[in-house]
């Protein structure tokens, strides 16, 4: 779930609309897979990302996401980024991350989000398993967008950020 104090970065705030963040012809801002069994959180994260010009694919469980990725036909468009809740139904985010990397999906950055209490040992373990970033819930909208920008920076086929400065 997003932090309600900064959730109002929607078009009515005047900061951005999908039109102001549109990608150049032939390129997309980015394709982002969001995995969260908590429907409200999944919806909130996707709504913010879509508002700022990202294309999202919402999946409720890590099992569905892994199955989807493993059955993509050759040449199919993969997500540029995966945002995964640590506590999924059945397969959790850590198992998903381990399996994702085991099946060779090293080129897709993964941001783990969680509402669990965190410490440096736990965060290091998540990063050591192959996560590229780690964010605690509730996620502030500005923090989500900033971290997404940083993870996508320089990836092939991803248009440069064309939105307003957020901080």
C-alpha positions as CSV (number, residue, x, y, z in Angstrom):
1,X,0.0,0.0,0.0
2,X,1.2,3.5,-0.7
3,X,1.7,6.1,2.0
4,X,-1.3,8.3,1.9
5,X,0.7,11.4,2.7
6,X,2.3,11.4,-0.7
7,X,-0.1,9.4,-2.7
8,X,-1.7,12.4,-4.4
9,X,0.8,12.6,-7.3
10,X,-2.0,11.9,-9.6
11,X,-2.8,14.1,-12.6
12,X,-5.0,16.4,-10.5
13,X,-1.9,17.5,-8.6
14,X,-0.5,19.1,-11.7
15,X,2.8,17.2,-11.4
16,X,2.3,14.8,-14.3
17,X,-0.1,13.1,-16.6
18,X,0.4,10.2,-19.0
19,X,0.8,12.7,-21.8
20,X,3.6,14.6,-20.2
21,X,5.6,11.4,-19.6
22,X,5.0,9.8,-23.0
23,X,7.9,7.9,-24.5
24,X,9.4,8.7,-27.9
25,X,7.9,6.9,-30.9
26,X,9.1,3.2,-31.0
27,X,10.0,3.1,-27.4
28,X,8.1,2.7,-24.1
29,X,8.8,4.3,-20.8
30,X,9.0,0.8,-19.4
31,X,7.1,-2.5,-18.8
32,X,6.8,-3.3,-15.1
33,X,5.4,-6.5,-13.6
34,X,3.8,-5.9,-10.2
35,X,3.3,-9.0,-8.0
36,X,1.3,-8.5,-4.8
37,X,-1.4,-10.7,-3.4
38,X,-2.7,-7.7,-1.5
39,X,-5.2,-6.4,-4.1
40,X,-5.2,-2.8,-2.7
41,X,-1.5,-2.5,-2.7
42,X,-1.2,-4.1,-6.2
43,X,-3.8,-1.6,-7.5
44,X,-2.2,1.4,-5.8
45,X,1.3,0.7,-7.1
46,X,0.1,0.0,-10.7
47,X,-2.1,3.1,-10.7
48,X,0.8,5.4,-9.7
49,X,3.1,3.8,-12.3
50,X,0.5,4.0,-15.1
51,X,-0.2,7.6,-14.2
52,X,3.4,8.4,-14.8
53,X,3.5,6.6,-18.2
54,X,4.7,3.1,-17.3
55,X,3.0,0.0,-18.7
56,X,2.1,-2.5,-15.9
57,X,1.2,-6.2,-15.7
58,X,-0.5,-7.1,-12.5
59,X,-0.2,-10.5,-11.1
60,X,-1.5,-11.6,-7.6
61,X,1.0,-14.4,-6.9
62,X,4.7,-15.1,-7.5
63,X,3.8,-18.6,-8.9
64,X,1.7,-16.9,-11.6
65,X,4.5,-14.5,-12.4
66,X,7.1,-17.2,-12.7
67,X,4.8,-19.3,-14.8
68,X,4.1,-16.3,-17.1
69,X,7.8,-15.5,-17.5
70,X,8.8,-19.2,-18.1
71,X,6.2,-19.7,-20.9
72,X,6.9,-16.5,-22.8
73,X,7.6,-17.4,-26.4
74,X,11.0,-16.6,-27.8
75,X,11.2,-12.9,-28.8
76,X,8.3,-12.0,-26.6
77,X,8.6,-8.7,-24.6
78,X,9.7,-9.3,-21.1
79,X,9.2,-6.8,-18.3
80,X,11.9,-4.2,-17.8
81,X,11.4,-4.4,-14.0
82,X,9.6,-6.6,-11.5
83,X,8.2,-5.2,-8.3
84,X,7.4,-8.1,-5.9
85,X,5.9,-8.2,-2.4
86,X,8.0,-10.3,-0.1
87,X,5.0,-12.2,1.4
88,X,3.1,-13.8,-1.5
89,X,0.5,-16.5,-1.4
90,X,2.2,-19.9,-1.5
91,X,5.6,-19.1,-3.0
92,X,7.0,-16.0,-1.2
93,X,9.1,-13.2,-2.7
94,X,12.4,-14.8,-1.6
95,X,11.5,-18.1,-3.2
96,X,10.3,-16.3,-6.3
97,X,13.5,-14.3,-6.5
98,X,15.6,-17.5,-6.1
99,X,13.7,-19.3,-8.8
100,X,13.6,-16.3,-11.1
101,X,17.4,-16.1,-11.0
102,X,17.8,-19.9,-11.2
103,X,15.8,-19.9,-14.4
104,X,18.2,-17.3,-15.9
105,X,16.2,-14.1,-15.6
106,X,19.2,-12.1,-14.4
107,X,18.7,-9.1,-16.8
108,X,15.4,-8.1,-15.2
109,X,15.9,-5.9,-12.1
110,X,13.7,-6.8,-9.1
111,X,12.5,-4.5,-6.4
112,X,11.2,-6.2,-3.3
113,X,8.5,-4.5,-1.2
114,X,7.4,-5.6,2.2
115,X,5.6,-4.5,5.4
116,X,7.9,-6.7,7.5
117,X,10.2,-5.2,10.1
118,X,13.6,-4.9,8.5
119,X,17.2,-4.8,9.7
120,X,20.5,-4.7,7.8
121,X,21.1,-8.5,8.0
122,X,17.7,-9.2,6.5
123,X,18.1,-6.5,3.8
124,X,21.5,-7.9,2.9
125,X,20.1,-11.4,2.6
126,X,17.4,-10.1,0.1
127,X,20.0,-8.3,-2.0
128,X,22.3,-11.4,-1.9
129,X,19.5,-13.5,-3.3
130,X,19.4,-11.3,-6.3
131,X,17.1,-8.4,-5.5
132,X,18.2,-5.0,-6.9
133,X,16.4,-2.9,-4.4
134,X,14.4,-3.2,-1.2
135,X,11.5,-0.9,-0.1
136,X,9.4,-1.0,3.1
137,X,5.6,-0.5,3.0
138,X,3.9,1.8,3.1
139,X,5.8,3.0,0.0
140,X,5.9,6.8,-0.5
141,X,4.9,7.6,-4.1
142,X,7.9,9.8,-4.6
143,X,10.2,7.1,-3.3
144,X,8.6,4.4,-5.6
145,X,9.0,6.6,-8.7
146,X,12.6,7.6,-7.8
147,X,13.7,4.0,-7.2
148,X,11.9,2.8,-10.4
149,X,13.8,5.5,-12.4
150,X,17.1,4.4,-10.9
151,X,16.5,0.7,-11.6
152,X,15.5,1.4,-15.2
153,X,18.3,3.9,-15.9
154,X,20.3,2.8,-19.0
155,X,18.3,-0.4,-19.7
156,X,18.1,-1.1,-23.5
157,X,14.7,-0.3,-25.0
158,X,13.6,2.0,-22.2
159,X,12.9,5.6,-23.0
160,X,14.6,8.2,-20.8
161,X,12.5,9.8,-18.1
162,X,10.5,12.7,-19.5
163,X,8.5,13.6,-16.4
164,X,8.9,16.3,-13.8
165,X,11.5,16.2,-11.0
166,X,9.8,14.6,-8.0
167,X,12.1,15.6,-5.2
